[in-house]
Amino acid sequence: MTEFTIHSSNQAPPPSQAMLAAVQGKYGFVPNLFGALAEAPSTLEAYMALGSALEKSSLSLAEQQLVLIAISVENSCEYCVAAYSLVAKHKLKIDAAVVDALRNKSHIHDDKLQALAEFTRAVVINRGVVNGQPLDDFLAAGYTKQQVLEVILGVAMKTLSNYVNHLMVIPLDEAFKPEVWRK
């Protein structure tokens, strides 16, 4: 089996070092995902740019996290589900029942968030071919056409990291272990 390196800020390829230093400053540590992406500086840069763009979207921080969790559950990415669940519950203080419903693919008792979850799942499952009910329900719940595209931005971001996690079998960081998730 091919083994991949989880780089630290000091020993990463030179173009990745400054990006990992920025990650260290933002999170207080370098999550293994970022250390793995550092192998290809352009890929690390693209992932960070997608994350930055999503943060500037019209979706609330809570909605962004819920989109990222829903995508990661659909893609069976144990690493990302744990990481984003921790951020959602502990940093953003999103109701644990909402996060757990996403993790378990069960009903969310907030109609707007349920529409967000269903639309996001439909985009992933149908590879973007989403017409009819999920799209109509998403817009009827109060979301906009702009936010349709912002969900797709989240899908692009998480597809990149979910696939990297599957291929590289990135070990879960100690910080994320309280929210471990198994498919």
C-alpha positions as CSV (number, residue, x, y, z in Angstrom):
1,M,0.0,0.0,0.0
2,T,1.3,3.4,-0.9
3,E,2.0,5.6,2.2
4,F,1.6,9.4,2.1
5,T,3.3,11.9,4.3
6,I,1.5,14.2,6.7
7,H,3.7,17.3,6.5
8,S,4.4,19.7,9.3
9,S,5.0,23.4,8.6
10,N,8.8,22.9,8.9
11,Q,9.3,20.0,6.6
12,A,6.6,20.5,3.9
13,P,7.5,21.4,0.4
14,P,8.7,25.1,0.5
15,P,5.6,26.5,-1.3
16,S,3.3,24.8,1.3
17,Q,5.2,26.0,4.4
18,A,3.6,29.5,4.6
19,M,0.2,28.1,4.0
20,L,0.6,25.6,6.8
21,A,1.9,28.3,9.1
22,A,-1.3,30.2,8.3
23,V,-3.4,27.1,9.2
24,Q,-1.4,26.7,12.4
25,G,-2.2,30.4,13.3
26,K,-5.9,29.9,12.5
27,Y,-6.6,26.6,14.2
28,G,-3.7,26.4,16.8
29,F,-2.4,23.2,15.1
30,V,-2.1,21.8,11.6
31,P,-4.9,19.3,11.0
32,N,-3.7,16.1,9.3
33,L,-5.8,16.9,6.2
34,F,-3.8,20.1,5.6
35,G,-0.5,18.3,6.3
36,A,-1.5,15.7,3.7
37,L,-2.6,18.3,1.1
38,A,0.8,20.1,1.5
39,E,2.4,17.4,-0.6
40,A,0.9,19.3,-3.6
41,P,1.1,23.0,-2.9
42,S,-1.4,23.8,-5.7
43,T,-3.9,21.4,-4.2
44,L,-3.5,22.9,-0.7
45,E,-3.8,26.4,-2.1
46,A,-7.0,25.4,-4.0
47,Y,-8.6,23.8,-0.9
48,M,-7.8,26.9,1.2
49,A,-9.2,29.2,-1.5
50,L,-12.4,27.2,-1.7
51,G,-12.8,27.4,2.1
52,S,-12.1,31.1,2.1
53,A,-14.7,31.6,-0.7
54,L,-17.3,29.6,1.2
55,E,-16.7,31.6,4.3
56,K,-17.6,34.7,2.3
57,S,-20.8,33.2,1.0
58,S,-24.3,34.3,2.0
59,L,-24.8,31.1,3.9
60,S,-24.5,31.6,7.7
61,L,-21.5,29.9,9.4
62,A,-23.9,27.4,10.8
63,E,-25.4,26.6,7.4
64,Q,-21.9,26.3,5.9
65,Q,-21.0,23.7,8.5
66,L,-24.2,21.8,8.0
67,V,-23.6,21.7,4.3
68,L,-20.0,20.4,4.8
69,I,-21.2,17.7,7.2
70,A,-24.0,16.6,4.9
71,I,-21.6,16.3,2.0
72,S,-19.0,14.4,4.1
73,V,-21.7,11.9,5.3
74,E,-22.8,11.2,1.8
75,N,-19.2,10.7,0.7
76,S,-18.6,8.5,3.8
77,C,-15.6,10.6,4.9
78,E,-15.1,9.7,8.5
79,Y,-12.4,12.3,9.0
80,C,-14.4,15.3,7.7
81,V,-17.6,14.3,9.5
82,A,-15.7,14.3,12.8
83,A,-13.8,17.5,12.1
84,Y,-16.9,19.5,11.0
85,S,-19.1,18.1,13.7
86,L,-16.6,19.3,16.3
87,V,-16.6,22.8,14.8
88,A,-20.4,22.8,14.6
89,K,-21.1,21.7,18.1
90,H,-18.2,23.1,20.1
91,K,-17.1,26.3,18.2
92,L,-20.4,27.4,16.6
93,K,-22.7,26.0,19.3
94,I,-25.1,24.5,16.8
95,D,-27.7,22.3,18.5
96,A,-26.2,18.8,18.9
97,A,-29.5,17.3,17.8
98,V,-29.2,19.0,14.4
99,V,-25.6,17.9,13.9
100,D,-26.5,14.3,15.0
101,A,-29.5,14.2,12.7
102,L,-27.2,15.1,9.8
103,R,-24.6,12.5,10.9
104,N,-27.4,9.9,11.0
105,K,-29.3,11.1,7.9
106,S,-32.4,11.5,10.0
107,H,-35.0,14.3,10.1
108,I,-34.0,17.8,11.3
109,H,-36.8,19.4,13.2
110,D,-36.1,22.8,11.5
111,D,-37.8,22.9,8.1
112,K,-35.3,25.3,6.6
113,L,-32.3,23.3,7.7
114,Q,-34.0,20.1,6.6
115,A,-34.4,21.6,3.1
116,L,-30.7,22.6,3.1
117,A,-29.7,19.1,4.1
118,E,-31.9,17.4,1.5
119,F,-30.8,19.7,-1.3
120,T,-27.1,19.2,-0.4
121,R,-27.5,15.4,-0.3
122,A,-29.4,15.5,-3.6
123,V,-26.5,17.5,-5.2
124,V,-24.0,14.9,-4.0
125,I,-26.0,11.8,-4.8
126,N,-27.1,13.0,-8.2
127,R,-23.7,14.5,-9.1
128,G,-25.3,17.9,-9.6
129,V,-28.3,16.8,-11.6
130,V,-30.9,18.2,-9.2
131,N,-34.3,19.4,-10.6
132,G,-37.7,19.3,-9.2
133,Q,-38.6,18.6,-5.5
134,P,-35.2,19.1,-3.7
135,L,-34.5,22.3,-5.6
136,D,-38.0,23.6,-5.3
137,D,-38.1,22.8,-1.6
138,F,-34.7,24.5,-1.1
139,L,-36.0,27.7,-2.7
140,A,-39.4,27.5,-1.0
141,A,-37.6,27.2,2.4
142,G,-36.2,30.7,1.8
143,Y,-32.9,30.0,0.2
144,T,-31.9,31.8,-3.0
145,K,-30.5,30.9,-6.4
146,Q,-27.2,32.4,-5.2
147,Q,-27.2,29.9,-2.3
148,V,-27.8,27.0,-4.8
149,L,-24.4,27.9,-6.2
150,E,-22.9,28.3,-2.8
151,V,-24.0,24.8,-1.8
152,I,-22.2,23.6,-5.0
153,L,-19.1,25.5,-3.9
154,G,-19.3,23.5,-0.6
155,V,-19.6,20.3,-2.7
156,A,-16.5,21.2,-4.7
157,M,-14.5,21.9,-1.5
158,K,-15.6,18.7,0.3
159,T,-15.3,16.5,-2.7
160,L,-11.6,17.5,-2.9
161,S,-10.9,16.8,0.8
162,N,-13.2,13.7,1.0
163,Y,-11.5,12.1,-1.9
164,V,-8.0,12.9,-0.5
165,N,-9.0,11.4,2.8
166,H,-10.2,8.2,1.1
167,L,-7.1,7.9,-1.0
168,M,-4.5,8.8,1.7
169,V,-6.3,7.3,4.7
170,I,-5.6,10.3,6.8
171,P,-5.5,9.6,10.5
172,L,-8.0,11.5,12.7
173,D,-6.4,14.2,14.7
174,E,-6.7,13.9,18.5
175,A,-8.6,17.2,18.6
176,F,-11.4,15.7,16.4
177,K,-11.7,12.3,18.3
178,P,-14.6,13.4,20.5
179,E,-16.8,13.5,17.4
180,V,-15.5,10.3,15.8
181,W,-18.0,9.0,13.2
182,R,-18.1,5.6,11.4
183,K,-20.1,5.1,8.2
